[in-house]
Amino acid sequence: MRRVVRNTMCLAGVAVAVVACSFVALSEMKREEEMNPKAVQQEGFTVVGIAVRTSNAEQTTPARPIGKQWERLFKEGVLAAIPNKADGNIVALYTEYASDKDGMYTYVLGARVTKAESVPAGMVAKNVPAARYAVFTSEKGPVQKVVVDMWQKVWATPKSALGGDRAYKADFEVYDLRAQNPADSVVDLYIGIR
């Protein structure tokens, strides 16, 4: 009888170990799947916000123009001043690329609008073209870390996994309800592809 109980306990232990390993493997697959892009066809829209011309190299200097745009967004109440907002999300648009990831681009921080009438002074309206986009969804974490991690993932992802060559027409980040807590955010990144 003891041998039967011992064998049953051993089998139960093995079953628990198999289930635990399966759970870990599924969690890893899910996390990898979440960071892998999915291709979507996105309709065009317009973003109104504050803009700066910059480059990725400039983001590593004390000037850090993108960081300063975020400071302005909150200090100056930029979102509250944008008329005709389509929703409550913040959109960070990368557009007017001079060449590729190493060149200059225009960074617009603001909101999607239903119509671009009466653009406030000091702001711009930029159209995001209807196109195919590879969508990356960040892991949950500090917003500055998850966004940088996503961009590094984009730069390391082969075009076959992106679904095509990068178009360098428009890329954008969406900060929705999942990004309300800057210490624990999830952000979507749309990369334009051909």
QUIGI-V93669 format. One record per residue. N is the residue number from 1. RES is the residue in three letters. OMEGA is omega as a letter, one per 30 degrees, with the letter a starting at -180 (999 if undefined). BURIAL is b if it has 24 or more other C-alpha atoms within 12 Angstrom, else e. Layout:
BEGIN
n | res | omega | burial
N | RES | OMEGA | BURIAL
N | RES | OMEGA | BURIAL
END
This chain:
BEGIN
n | res | omega | burial
1 | MET | l | e
2 | ARG | a | e
3 | ARG | l | e
4 | VAL | l | e
5 | VAL | a | e
6 | ARG | l | e
7 | ASN | l | e
8 | THR | l | e
9 | MET | l | e
10 | CYS | l | e
11 | LEU | l | e
12 | ALA | l | e
13 | GLY | l | e
14 | VAL | l | e
15 | ALA | l | e
16 | VAL | l | e
17 | ALA | l | e
18 | VAL | l | e
19 | VAL | a | e
20 | ALA | l | e
21 | CYS | l | e
22 | SER | l | e
23 | PHE | l | e
24 | VAL | a | e
25 | ALA | l | e
26 | LEU | l | e
27 | SER | l | e
28 | GLU | l | e
29 | MET | a | e
30 | LYS | a | e
31 | ARG | l | e
32 | GLU | l | e
33 | GLU | a | e
34 | GLU | a | e
35 | MET | l | b
36 | ASN | a | b
37 | PRO | l | b
38 | LYS | a | b
39 | ALA | l | b
40 | VAL | l | e
41 | GLN | a | e
42 | GLN | l | e
43 | GLU | l | e
44 | GLY | l | e
45 | PHE | a | b
46 | THR | l | b
47 | VAL | l | b
48 | VAL | l | b
49 | GLY | l | b
50 | ILE | a | b
51 | ALA | l | b
52 | VAL | l | b
53 | ARG | a | b
54 | THR | l | b
55 | SER | l | b
56 | ASN | l | b
57 | ALA | a | e
58 | GLU | a | e
59 | GLN | a | e
60 | THR | l | e
61 | THR | l | e
62 | PRO | l | e
63 | ALA | a | e
64 | ARG | a | e
65 | PRO | a | b
66 | ILE | l | b
67 | GLY | l | e
68 | LYS | l | e
69 | GLN | l | b
70 | TRP | l | b
71 | GLU | l | e
72 | ARG | a | e
73 | LEU | a | b
74 | PHE | a | e
75 | LYS | a | e
76 | GLU | l | e
77 | GLY | a | e
78 | VAL | a | b
79 | LEU | a | b
80 | ALA | a | e
81 | ALA | a | e
82 | ILE | l | b
83 | PRO | l | b
84 | ASN | l | b
85 | LYS | l | b
86 | ALA | a | e
87 | ASP | a | e
88 | GLY | a | e
89 | ASN | l | b
90 | ILE | l | b
91 | VAL | l | b
92 | ALA | a | b
93 | LEU | l | b
94 | TYR | a | b
95 | THR | l | b
96 | GLU | l | b
97 | TYR | l | b
98 | ALA | a | e
99 | SER | a | e
100 | ASP | a | e
101 | LYS | a | b
102 | ASP | a | e
103 | GLY | l | e
104 | MET | l | e
105 | TYR | l | b
106 | THR | l | b
107 | TYR | l | b
108 | VAL | a | b
109 | LEU | a | b
110 | GLY | a | b
111 | ALA | l | b
112 | ARG | a | b
113 | VAL | l | b
114 | THR | l | e
115 | LYS | a | e
116 | ALA | l | b
117 | GLU | l | e
118 | SER | l | e
119 | VAL | a | b
120 | PRO | l | e
121 | ALA | l | e
122 | GLY | l | e
123 | MET | l | b
124 | VAL | l | b
125 | ALA | l | b
126 | LYS | l | b
127 | ASN | l | b
128 | VAL | a | b
129 | PRO | l | b
130 | ALA | a | e
131 | ALA | l | b
132 | ARG | l | b
133 | TYR | l | b
134 | ALA | a | b
135 | VAL | l | b
136 | PHE | l | b
137 | THR | a | b
138 | SER | l | b
139 | GLU | l | b
140 | LYS | l | b
141 | GLY | l | e
142 | PRO | a | e
143 | VAL | a | b
144 | GLN | a | b
145 | LYS | a | e
146 | VAL | l | b
147 | VAL | l | b
148 | VAL | l | e
149 | ASP | l | b
150 | MET | a | b
151 | TRP | l | b
152 | GLN | l | e
153 | LYS | l | b
154 | VAL | a | b
155 | TRP | a | e
156 | ALA | a | e
157 | THR | l | e
158 | PRO | a | e
159 | LYS | l | e
160 | SER | l | e
161 | ALA | l | e
162 | LEU | a | b
163 | GLY | l | b
164 | GLY | l | e
165 | ASP | l | e
166 | ARG | a | b
167 | ALA | a | b
168 | TYR | l | b
169 | LYS | l | b
170 | ALA | l | b
171 | ASP | l | b
172 | PHE | l | b
173 | GLU | l | b
174 | VAL | l | b
175 | TYR | a | b
176 | ASP | a | b
177 | LEU | a | e
178 | ARG | a | b
179 | ALA | a | b
180 | GLN | l | e
181 | ASN | a | e
182 | PRO | l | e
183 | ALA | a | e
184 | ASP | a | e
185 | SER | l | b
186 | VAL | a | b
187 | VAL | l | b
188 | ASP | l | b
189 | LEU | a | b
190 | TYR | a | b
191 | ILE | l | b
192 | GLY | l | b
193 | ILE | l | b
194 | ARG | 999 | e
END
